[in-house]
Amino acid sequence: MEPGNLTRVSGFLLLGFSEGPELQPLIFGLFLSMYMITVFGNMLIILAVSSDSHLHTPMYFFLANLSFVDICFTSTTIPKMLMNIQRERKVITYADCITQMYFFLLFAGLDNYILTVMAYDRFLAICHPLHYMIIMNPRLCGLLVLMSWIMSILHSLLQCLMVLRLSFCTILEIPHFFCEIKQVVQLACSDTFLNHMVMYFGAGLLGGGPLAGILYSYSKIVFSILRISSSQGKYKAFSTCASHLSVVSLFYCTSLGVYLSSATPQSSHSGATASVMYTVATPMLNPFIYSLRNKDIKRALKRFFGKETIKGPIVLGLKKMHMIAGLKA
């Protein structure tokens, strides 16, 4: 870890949450549990959507993609952090740091874009129900996801290429549990003005643009719901987008909280603690938000695990027995 050119930098030191060794087992157990819940919950969503033909609709297609991205999003940071705690090593090599940064930015961008696409999907379903299936055909759905991937890849690649041009000083300690781009850029000895400009541009592209699209979609949705005469119709229309609205609010509120916390002078570990909310907590809570009140997902999971296939013949058999008993009587 010598100063100077990038080729002489061997790696960085990830400080994580706490330097106290007595807290490391607790942190390891907590994050391992959260990671397992995230992977298992999102995998169930993917299995439910892929196994049930009734869920082969645009809304659930985007939901399955979001679940896949959430698994990848947490997998870029948490396994490495757990390995560091287990091995009691906080060092990450320069190549691994850049790779982690690339995939973190990639899947963070995908989260943003897919949430925006899902808002557009709900806008069409509520505001233009007669033309919904014509507009949201499989070709357009695939194209929207593909464009989300392309935009995220290009943005992530640009940010990482900008970091590669930097040279670093002797202090290579990152007060975080992963290679967060802002923290890495702050360690550079060379001029970082261009890097900050690109980061601000990327924040506007990944944050401002999708958020504006989501707000526009939901403003139209609210006006359409208010025009519905019956209260039952209003409730039914709102319930179709309530889960997505909850996930969007959770994602953007936690992201904004992290941004505001990093902008104020505070403990070096506070930024890492705040980042847990959108890097771990949000992907973990998404399956619960989408499945707790979703009868379609619950039904699909029951079918997948064979509960309905076992229960169905028993119920039919009991009904037939009652019918036979009634005829005999």
N, C-alpha and C positions, 0 to 999 in steps of 0.2 A: 504494500500500500504506500508507495512512494509518491511524492508530488510530481507534477509535470504532465507529460503527455499521456493520452488515454492508453497507449499500448503498455505503459508501465503501471497502470492501475490493476491490481489483482482482484479486488473485491471491495465490498462495503460491509459495515457492521450494523445489523438491524437491532436496535435497542429494545423494540417491542413495548410491552406495557409496564413491566416492573422489573427492577434489578434484584429484588429480593428473592432468593432461591426457595424460601418457604411457600411463596405464592405460586410457583411454577406448576406444581401438580394440580392445583385448583384451576388455573388457567387452561392447562392441557385438557383436563376432564370436561370443563365447560365448553371449550371450542370443539372438541371432538364430538360431544353430544349434539351441538348445534349443527355441525357439518353433516353428521349422519342423518339428522332429521331433515335437513335441507335436501340432501341427495335422495333419501327415501321418499319424501313427500312429493318432490318434483318428478321422480321416476314413476310414481303412482299416477300422476296426471298424464304423463306421456303414454303409459300403458293403457289407461282408461280411454284416451282419445283414439289411439291406434287400433285398439281391439274391438271397439264398438262402432258399427257403421252408422248409427244414429248420430254420432258425434263428428262425422266427417263433414263439418260445416266450416265456413270461414272463421267464425269466432273461436272454435275449439282448435282449428289448425294454428291460429296465431298463439293461442294459449299453450299448446304443446311446444311451439318454438320458444316461447318465453320461458317455459320450464327448463328446456334444454340449455338455454343461454344462462339461466340462473345457476344451474349445476356447474357449468363451465366457469362462470363468474367467481363463485366461491372456491372452485378448485384451483384457481390461479394463485391464491394467497394462503388459504388455511392449511393445506397439507405441508407446505414448506415451513410454515410457522410451527406446526406440530412436530415436524422433524427436528427443527432447531431446539425446541424445548426438550425433546426426548434425548437428543445427543448433547445437550448443553453447549451447543455451538450457535453463535449468532451471525456467523459470517455467510454472506452470499457472494458468489463470484460475479465479476463484472458482466460476463456473458449471460449468466442466469438472471441477473438484475434487469438487464435490457429486455430479455425474453419475457420475464414476468411483467414488466411494464407494458410491453407490446400487447400481450394477451389481456391484461387487465383493462387497458384502454379500449381494446377491441370489443370485449363483452360488455363493458359499461356503455359504450356507444350503441351496441345492439339492443340493450335493455331500453335505452331511450327511444330508439327508432321503432321497435316493436310495440312499445306502449302507445306511441303515436299512431301507428297503423291500426291498433286495436280501437283507439278512439275514433278513427275514421270509419272503421267497420261498424261501430255502434251508431255513429251519425247516420250512415246510410240505412241501417236497419230500422231506425226510429223515424227519421225524417223522410226517407224515400223507400218505404216497405215494399211497394209494388215493383220497383225496379232493382231491389236489393240483390236478388239472386242473379239477375242479368249482369249487373255491374261487377259484383264480387264473384266473378267466375274463377275457376281453379287457376287459369292462366294469369289473371291479375294478382291473385293471392301469392302465387309463386314469384311473380315479378316484384311485388312489394317487399317480400322477404329477401330476395336476391339483391335488390337495391340497398336494403338496410345493411346487408353484409358488405357490399362494395364500398359504401360510404364509411362504414366503421373501419374497414381494413385500410383505406386510404388515409383516414385521419390518424389512426394508430401508427401507421408507417411513417407519416410525416413527423409526428411528435418524437418518435424514437430516433429518426435520422437527425433531428435537431439536437438531441442529447448526445449523439455520437460525435459531434463536432466540438464538444466541450472538453476542457482539461480541468483536472481536479487538484485540490490542495492536499495537505497531509491529513486533515480532519475529514474522515470518511464515515462518520457515524450518522445513521439515519434514524431519527426519533420516531420510528414507525415499525409495524410488524410486517410490512412489505415495501417494495421499491415504488413508493409513490412519486410521481414525476416531479411535483413541485418541490418535494424534499430533496430529491437528487439534484435538481438544477441549482438549488440554494448552496450546495456544496462546491459548486464550480468556482475556479479561480478566474477563468476567462469571462469575457463579456457575455451576459445572458439577456441583453435587451431584446434581441430577435427571438430568443426562446420564449420570453414572457409574452411578446406580441402574438406568437403562434399559439401559445396556450390560451390567451384571451380569445383569439379567433376561434379556436377549437371549442372553448366553453360556450361561446355564442352559437356555434354551429350545432353542437351536441345538446346544449341545454336550452338556449333561447328559441331556436327554430322549432324543435319538437314541442316545447312547452306552449309556444304560440299556436301551433296546430291543434294541440289538445284543448286549449282554452277556447279556440274558435269552434271546434267540434261540439264541445259541451255547452257553449252558449246557444248554438242552434238546437241542440237536444232539449235544453231547458225550455226554450220558446215553443218547441213542438209539443212537449209534455203539457205545458200550461194551456195549450189550445184544445187538449182532450177534455171532453165534457164530463165524463164519468170519473169518479174517484178511483174505481177499480181499474179502469184503463190507465190512469196516471200511475198507479202503483205498479201495474204490470210492466209498463214502459220503463219506469225508473229502475225496477228490480233487475232488468236485463243488463244495465250498465253500472249498478251499484258496486259490484265486486271490482270491476276495472277502475272505477273512480277511487275506491279505497286504496288499491295498489299504487295508483298514480300519486295520490296524496302522500302515502307513506314514503315512496321513493324520492319525490321532489322535496318534501319537508325535511327528511333526513339528510339529503344532499346539501340543501341550503344550510342546515344546521352545521354540517361539517365545514362548509365554506366560511361561515361566519365565525366559527370557533378557531379556524386557522388564521383568520384575519386579525385576531386579537392576541396580544401578548399573554402567554400563559405557560403552564408546565409543558415540558416537551412531550409528555405521554398523553396529554389531554386530547391532542389531535388524533392520535391513534385510537383512543377510546371512543371518540365521536365517530370515527370512520367505521366502527363495528356495526353501527346502525344500518348503513346502506350497503355495506359489503357482505354482511352475514345475516343480520336480523331480517332485512327486507326479503331476500330470497327464501329464507326459512319460513316466513309468515305467508308468503304468496299462496302456497298450496292450501293452507287452512282457510284463507280468505275466499278462494275460488271454490272450495269443495264443501265447506260447512253448510251452506244454504243452497247448494246446487244439486238438485235431485237427479239431473242427468249424469253428473259425475259419480254420484253415489250408486246409481243404478248400474252404470258401466263397470264400476269396481266390483259390485256384487256378482255381476255376470262373469267378470274375468276370474274371480276366485271361486266360481262354481256354486255360490250360495243359492242363486235363483234356479240353477239347473237341478239342484237337489230339492229345494223347497217346492218348485212348480209341480212335479209329479205327485208329491204328497198332498198338496192342496186339491189337485184335480181328483185324486183318489178318494179323499174325504167327501168331496162334493158328490161324486158318483155313488158312494155308500149311502149318503143322506137321501139321494134321489131314489135309490132302490128300496131303501127302508120306507120312504113315503109311499111308493107304489104298492108295496106289500100291505101297508096299513090300510 
